[in-house]
Amino acid sequence: MRIFTSLLFLSLLAPLPAIAQAPAGGKLPLATVNLITFGGGFNLPAWVAERQGFFARHGVAVKLTFTPSSTFLMSNLIDGKFDIGIFGIDNLVAYQEGRGEGKFTGTPDLVSFMGLNPGFLHLISAPDVKTIADLRGKQIAVDALTTGFAFVLREMIARAGLTETDVTYVSVGGGTARFRALVEGKQSAILINTPSDVQLVARGFTRLGSASQLLGRYQGHAAVAQRGWIARNETAVIGVMRAYRDAMEWLFDPKNREIVEALLLANDPNMMPADVRPTYEVFTDPKEGLIRNLAIDIEGLRTVLTLRNKFSVPPMTLSDPMKYVDLELYRKAFPQKQ
């Protein structure tokens, strides 16, 4: 059924008319930007920007790489093997404050400049686990033990009345690895992003709760780079930001819904036709969906810092979210769209 329906969706993705491969005037070649992130449907804005020619329109050619884990991503971003990373903003805080688990030779000088989403974080468990309390004595898969998403998970566990010793956290890697670990029965629960939660619930797994219900505002994925690289490549960074902004406006437009849904089905290998509609509705929700204007949620970042202060060992006392955000770059990219 997926094959037949996929062909119907893919028919909507016929090649567009030729798109200019250089900025207006054709005087400059496109600037190549190597972007690394996690796999998953939340990369929808990048897929839209590529298909619709928004990257080329703004002078950049983006090469997208999916990482197997946060440690791989952060180590290679800091060491300059990639230019921009899109990931949970807590990773920026962790590595900037010397608490990252990855090994690298460079010096972290990271800053965020574009917010993508609130995380879309959901606690999903095996079918026989009906409440968080049922996780007592069981294993839960995480990416790295010191990441912000793991802290969100630990807060959910704590608020359900379980202690740190009631469950066992197992580091297995990024979302794809955690998805597989749950489906294969290796662990009993995972914290996972949309649309993976939609896909798992459709397969009979249990939704135990969401971070948005528990925490309220939370800054999830953000675009991050080394400050030095940004200074040397500001025009390219602004080009990426403007392409993403165009993509957000385009995918939020209801008249483009069919093509947006086709892009989700074509690019996410775990996506089934029945998953597409609810995923689209989550992503375009005006309050809890993708961050349409790409602004970092400062209050959401404060929540990130609060959780890091609570769960870090040794304890931390982080209080200034502006330390990790470049608002001036955002103003340059969108001078009339604050």
C-alpha positions as CSV (number, residue, x, y, z in Angstrom):
1,M,0.0,0.0,0.0
2,R,2.9,2.4,0.8
3,I,4.4,1.8,-2.7
4,F,1.2,2.6,-4.5
5,T,0.4,5.7,-2.4
6,S,4.0,6.9,-2.5
7,L,3.8,6.9,-6.3
8,L,0.7,9.1,-6.1
9,F,2.5,11.5,-3.8
10,L,5.7,11.5,-5.8
11,S,3.9,12.4,-8.9
12,L,3.4,15.8,-7.2
13,L,7.2,16.2,-7.0
14,A,7.8,16.5,-10.7
15,P,10.9,18.6,-11.5
16,L,10.3,22.3,-11.3
17,P,11.2,24.6,-14.2
18,A,14.9,25.3,-14.3
19,I,16.1,27.3,-11.3
20,A,19.0,29.7,-11.6
21,Q,22.2,28.2,-10.2
22,A,23.6,31.5,-9.2
23,P,22.4,34.6,-7.4
24,A,20.6,37.4,-9.3
25,G,22.8,38.6,-12.1
26,G,24.7,35.3,-12.3
27,K,27.9,37.0,-11.3
28,L,28.8,34.9,-8.3
29,P,28.9,31.1,-7.9
30,L,26.8,29.6,-5.1
31,A,28.6,29.3,-1.7
32,T,28.7,25.7,-0.5
33,V,27.6,25.2,3.0
34,N,28.0,21.9,4.7
35,L,25.2,21.3,7.2
36,I,24.9,18.4,9.6
37,T,21.8,17.4,11.5
38,F,19.9,14.4,12.6
39,G,17.6,12.5,10.2
40,G,13.9,12.9,10.5
41,G,10.9,14.7,9.2
42,F,11.7,17.9,11.1
43,N,14.2,18.6,8.2
44,L,11.1,19.5,6.1
45,P,12.2,23.2,5.8
46,A,15.5,22.1,4.2
47,W,13.7,19.8,1.8
48,V,11.4,22.6,0.8
49,A,14.2,25.1,0.4
50,E,16.1,22.7,-1.9
51,R,13.1,21.7,-4.0
52,Q,11.8,25.2,-4.4
53,G,15.1,26.7,-5.3
54,F,15.3,28.9,-2.2
55,F,18.9,28.0,-1.4
56,A,20.0,28.9,-4.9
57,R,17.9,32.1,-4.9
58,H,19.9,33.3,-1.8
59,G,23.3,32.3,-3.1
60,V,24.0,29.0,-1.3
61,A,24.3,25.3,-2.1
62,V,23.6,23.4,1.0
63,K,25.0,19.9,1.4
64,L,23.0,18.0,4.1
65,T,24.5,15.2,6.1
66,F,22.7,13.1,8.7
67,T,24.7,12.3,11.9
68,P,24.6,9.0,13.7
69,S,24.9,10.7,17.1
70,S,25.2,14.0,18.9
71,T,28.8,13.3,19.8
72,F,29.8,12.8,16.1
73,L,27.9,16.0,15.1
74,M,29.4,18.2,17.8
75,S,33.0,16.9,17.5
76,N,33.0,17.4,13.7
77,L,31.3,20.8,13.9
78,I,33.8,22.1,16.4
79,D,36.7,20.7,14.4
80,G,35.5,22.5,11.2
81,K,34.5,19.4,9.2
82,F,31.0,20.9,8.9
83,D,29.9,24.5,8.8
84,I,26.5,24.6,10.4
85,G,24.8,22.1,12.7
86,I,21.1,21.8,13.5
87,F,20.4,20.1,16.8
88,G,19.0,20.5,20.2
89,I,20.3,23.8,21.5
90,D,21.3,22.3,24.8
91,N,24.2,20.6,23.0
92,L,25.6,24.1,22.3
93,V,25.4,24.9,26.0
94,A,26.9,21.6,27.0
95,Y,30.0,21.9,24.7
96,Q,30.4,25.6,25.2
97,E,30.5,25.0,29.0
98,G,32.9,22.0,28.8
99,R,30.3,19.3,29.5
100,G,30.1,17.6,26.1
101,E,30.9,13.9,25.8
102,G,32.5,14.1,22.3
103,K,36.2,14.3,21.6
104,F,37.6,17.1,19.5
105,T,40.8,19.1,18.8
106,G,39.3,22.5,18.1
107,T,38.1,25.1,20.6
108,P,34.3,25.5,21.0
109,D,33.2,29.0,20.1
110,L,29.6,28.2,19.2
111,V,26.6,30.4,18.9
112,S,23.0,29.9,17.7
113,F,21.4,32.2,15.2
114,M,18.2,30.5,14.0
115,G,15.4,28.6,15.9
116,L,13.7,25.7,14.0
117,N,11.3,24.1,16.4
118,P,10.3,23.5,20.1
119,G,11.8,20.0,20.0
120,F,8.6,18.0,19.3
121,L,9.7,15.7,22.2
122,H,7.5,12.7,23.1
123,L,8.1,9.8,25.5
124,I,7.1,6.6,23.6
125,S,7.1,3.1,25.1
126,A,6.6,-0.5,24.2
127,P,2.9,-1.5,23.8
128,D,2.9,-3.3,27.2
129,V,4.0,-0.1,29.1
130,K,0.9,2.0,29.7
131,T,2.2,4.6,32.2
132,I,5.6,6.1,33.2
133,A,5.4,4.2,36.4
134,D,5.4,1.0,34.4
135,L,9.0,1.8,33.4
136,R,10.3,0.9,36.8
137,G,13.1,-1.6,36.4
138,K,13.3,-1.1,32.6
139,Q,15.8,0.4,30.2
140,I,15.2,3.7,28.3
141,A,17.3,4.5,25.2
142,V,18.9,8.0,25.0
143,D,21.3,9.7,22.6
144,A,24.1,10.8,25.0
145,L,23.5,10.9,28.8
146,T,24.4,14.5,29.2
147,T,22.3,16.1,26.5
148,G,19.4,18.4,27.0
149,F,16.9,15.9,25.6
150,A,18.1,13.3,28.1
151,F,17.5,16.0,30.8
152,V,13.9,16.5,29.6
153,L,13.4,12.7,29.8
154,R,14.8,12.6,33.3
155,E,12.5,15.5,34.4
156,M,9.5,13.5,33.0
157,I,10.6,10.4,34.9
158,A,11.1,12.4,38.1
159,R,7.7,14.2,37.9
160,A,6.1,10.7,37.6
161,G,7.5,9.8,41.0
162,L,10.4,7.5,39.8
163,T,13.9,8.0,41.0
164,E,17.1,7.9,38.9
165,T,17.8,4.3,40.1
166,D,14.3,3.1,39.2
167,V,15.2,3.0,35.5
168,T,18.4,2.4,33.5
169,Y,19.4,4.9,30.7
170,V,21.2,3.4,27.8
171,S,23.1,5.5,25.3
172,V,22.4,4.2,21.8
173,G,22.7,7.3,19.5
174,G,20.5,9.6,17.5
175,G,16.8,9.4,16.8
176,T,17.1,6.7,14.1
177,A,19.0,4.4,16.4
178,R,16.6,5.0,19.3
179,F,13.6,4.3,17.0
180,R,15.2,1.0,16.0
181,A,16.1,0.1,19.6
182,L,12.4,0.5,20.6
183,V,11.0,-1.3,17.6
184,E,13.5,-4.2,18.1
185,G,12.6,-4.5,21.8
186,K,16.1,-3.6,23.0
187,Q,14.8,-0.9,25.3
188,S,11.4,-0.2,26.7
189,A,11.0,3.5,26.0
190,I,12.6,6.4,24.1
191,L,12.2,10.2,23.9
192,I,11.7,10.9,20.2
193,N,10.8,13.8,17.9
194,T,7.8,14.2,15.6
195,P,7.2,12.5,13.2
196,S,8.8,9.4,14.7
197,D,6.2,9.6,17.6
198,V,3.4,9.5,15.1
199,Q,4.9,6.6,13.3
200,L,5.4,4.6,16.5
201,V,2.0,5.2,17.9
202,A,0.5,4.0,14.5
203,R,2.5,0.8,15.0
204,G,0.9,0.2,18.4
205,F,3.4,1.8,20.7
206,T,2.3,3.9,23.7
207,R,2.5,7.6,24.0
208,L,3.3,8.4,27.7
209,G,3.6,12.2,27.5
210,S,5.2,15.1,25.8
211,A,7.7,17.7,26.8
212,S,5.4,20.6,25.8
213,Q,2.7,19.4,28.2
214,L,5.3,19.1,31.0
215,L,7.6,22.0,30.5
216,G,5.7,24.6,28.5
217,R,8.1,26.7,26.4
218,Y,11.3,24.9,25.3
219,Q,13.8,25.7,22.6
220,G,14.5,22.5,20.7
221,H,16.4,22.4,17.4
222,A,18.4,25.5,16.4
223,A,21.0,26.3,13.8
224,V,24.5,26.7,15.3
225,A,28.0,27.5,14.0
226,Q,31.4,28.5,15.2
227,R,31.6,32.3,15.6
228,G,34.8,32.5,13.6
229,W,33.2,30.6,10.6
230,I,30.2,33.0,10.8
231,A,32.4,36.0,10.7
232,R,34.2,34.7,7.6
233,N,31.0,33.6,5.9
234,E,28.3,36.0,7.0
235,T,26.8,36.4,3.5
236,A,26.4,32.6,3.2
237,V,24.9,32.3,6.7
238,I,22.3,35.0,5.9
239,G,21.6,33.3,2.6
240,V,20.8,30.1,4.5
241,M,18.6,31.9,7.0
242,R,16.6,33.7,4.3
243,A,16.2,30.4,2.4
244,Y,14.8,28.7,5.5
245,R,12.5,31.7,6.1
246,D,11.2,31.4,2.5
247,A,10.7,27.7,3.1
248,M,8.8,28.2,6.3
249,E,6.4,30.7,4.6
250,W,5.9,28.3,1.7
251,L,5.2,25.2,3.7
252,F,2.8,27.0,6.0
253,D,0.7,28.1,3.0
254,P,-2.3,25.7,2.9
255,K,-2.3,25.7,-0.9
256,N,1.1,23.9,-0.9
257,R,0.0,21.2,1.5
258,E,-0.1,18.4,-1.0
259,I,3.4,19.0,-2.1
260,V,4.6,19.4,1.5
261,E,3.0,16.1,2.4
262,A,4.6,14.4,-0.6
263,L,8.0,15.7,0.5
264,L,7.6,14.2,3.9
265,L,6.7,10.8,2.4
266,A,9.5,10.9,-0.1
267,N,12.3,11.9,2.3
268,D,11.5,10.1,5.6
269,P,12.0,6.4,5.2
270,N,9.8,5.6,8.2
271,M,6.9,7.7,7.0
272,M,3.8,5.8,6.0
273,P,0.9,7.4,4.1
274,A,-1.3,7.5,7.1
275,D,1.4,9.4,9.1
276,V,1.6,12.3,6.7
277,R,-1.5,14.3,7.5
278,P,-1.0,14.3,11.4
279,T,2.7,15.1,10.9
280,Y,1.8,18.1,8.7
281,E,-0.7,19.3,11.2
282,V,1.8,19.1,14.0
283,F,4.5,21.0,12.0
284,T,2.1,23.8,11.0
285,D,0.4,24.3,14.3
286,P,0.6,28.0,14.9
287,K,1.6,27.6,18.6
288,E,3.5,24.4,18.9
289,G,4.7,23.8,15.4
290,L,7.8,24.8,13.4
291,I,9.1,28.2,14.3
292,R,7.8,30.1,11.3
293,N,9.9,33.3,11.9
294,L,13.0,31.4,12.9
295,A,13.5,33.4,16.1
296,I,15.2,31.7,19.0
297,D,12.7,31.3,21.9
298,I,14.6,33.0,24.7
299,E,12.2,31.9,27.4
300,G,12.4,28.4,25.9
301,L,16.2,28.6,26.2
302,R,15.9,29.6,29.8
303,T,14.0,26.3,30.4
304,V,16.9,24.5,28.7
305,L,19.4,26.2,31.1
306,T,17.2,25.4,34.1
307,L,17.2,21.7,33.3
308,R,21.0,21.7,32.7
309,N,21.5,23.4,36.1
310,K,19.3,20.7,37.8
311,F,20.8,17.6,36.2
312,S,24.4,18.5,35.5
313,V,27.1,16.7,37.6
314,P,28.7,18.7,39.1
315,P,25.9,21.3,39.4
316,M,25.9,24.4,37.2
317,T,24.4,27.9,37.7
318,L,23.7,29.1,34.1
319,S,21.4,32.0,33.9
320,D,22.1,34.1,30.8
321,P,20.5,32.7,27.6
322,M,21.9,35.6,25.5
323,K,25.4,34.2,25.9
324,Y,24.5,31.5,23.4
325,V,22.5,33.6,20.8
326,D,23.5,36.0,18.0
327,L,20.6,38.3,17.7
328,E,22.5,40.8,15.5
329,L,22.9,38.2,12.8
330,Y,19.1,37.6,12.9
331,R,18.5,41.4,12.5
332,K,20.8,41.5,9.5
333,A,19.0,38.7,7.8
334,F,15.5,40.0,8.5
335,P,15.7,43.7,9.0
336,Q,12.0,44.2,8.2
337,K,10.6,41.0,9.7
338,Q,11.2,41.1,13.5
